[in-house]
């Protein structure tokens, strides 16, 4: 399975934006409900008040869940980038070792390898909201 690096961060940005929209819309609906309830009395006002209270809790849970999912996607992006960078580095080292002569391989076995393969890739930082900008790019070895 191939991880969609760009797609994951795009979905994280979209989730974060949708959570912002839910919060904005909640503020407008709360203001409208307050206005409606100011002069409304009776059984239907009580039912409406209960519905508004339930909706406020649902909205809060929904926006929090979308933000948590966006952060989780960013964490998965970081982990997948780190793993892919390590795999590429291992492939690079293997490729270099396979192209060494027989005598160099014997020398490596006896004395240890002194070949410089470059630095091993480190972990990628987790992109942060709301932009979820990539914190690095995958190494390319030649």
N, C-alpha and C positions, 0 to 999 in steps of 0.2 A: 504494500500500500504506500502510496506517495502522499506526503503531507503537503497540503496547499499553504505554503508559508504566507504568501501575499493575501490569499483569501481569508486566512484565519484572522489577520489583523484588520482586514476590511470588515469582517463580520463583527469583530470586537468594537470597532468604531461605530458601526451601525447600531449595535445593541446599546451602546452608551448614549448615542443620540436619541434613540427611542425612549430610553429611561428618562432623559431630560424632557422629552415631549410629554411623557406621562405626568411628570412632576408639574410642568407648566400647565397642562390641561387640568390637573387636580386643583391648582390654585384658582383657576377660572370657575370651575364647577363649585368649589367651596364658596366662593363669593356669591355665585348665583343662588346656591342653596340657602345661604345666610339671608339674602334678600327675600327669597320666597318664604322662609320660615318666620320672618320678622312679624308678619301680620296674619299668618296662617295658624288656625287653631283647630282643634278637634281630632277625630280619629284618623283622618287622612294625613294630617300634619304629623301625628305621632308615627304613622307608618313610613311617611316620607323621611322623617328624621332618622328612623332606624335604617332605612335603605342607604341614606347618605353616610351614616356611620360605618356600615358594612363596606360600602364602596371605598371610603377613605382607607380602611384597613387593607382592602384588596389592592388598591393603587400603590400603597406604600410597599406591600409585599412584592408586587409585580416589578416596580422600578428597582427595588433592592436585588431581586433575583436576576434581572437583566444586567445590572452592574456586576454582580458576582460572576455571571456567565462570561461577561466581557473580560474580566480579570483572569478567569480560568483559561480562556482562549489565549490570552497573552502569555500566561505561564506555560501552557502547552507549546506555544510558538518557541519560547526560549529553550525549553527542554528538547524540542525537535531540532532546532538549529544547532544546539550543542552536540547532540548525537550525530547529526549529519556531518558536522565539521570533523568530529572524531573519526567517523567512517572514512571520510575523504582523506584525512591525514594517514590513516592506517593503509589505505589503498596506495597512497603516494609512497610511503616507506616500503611497502611490499614491492611496488614497481621498481623503485631504485635498487633494492636488494637483488631482484631477479636479473637486473642488467649488469651486475658486477661479474667480473671474470671468475673462473674457477679458483685461481690463486688468491684473489681478494676474498672469496668466500671462506677458503681455508684459513686465511689470516684472520678474518672476522671471528671464526670459530675458536681459534687458538688464543688470539689476543683481545678479542672483543672488537666491536665495530667502532670506527672513529669517523664514520660518515656523518656529515651534518645534514639532517633532513629538515631543518628549520624548526621553529618553535611549535610545540603542540598547541592546538587551539584550546582556549579557556572557555569558561561558560559565558553565555550571552545573558546580558541583563534583561529583565522582564520589561517590556514596553509599558509605559504608563498612560493612564487616561488623561484627557479625553482623546488625544490624538493617536495613541498607540503606534508611535513611530518606531520603525525597526531600529534596533540598537546595534546592529552590525550586519555584515553580509558573509555569506559562506566563502571559505577560501577556495582559490583555484590554483592547482598545482600543475606545473608544466614538466 
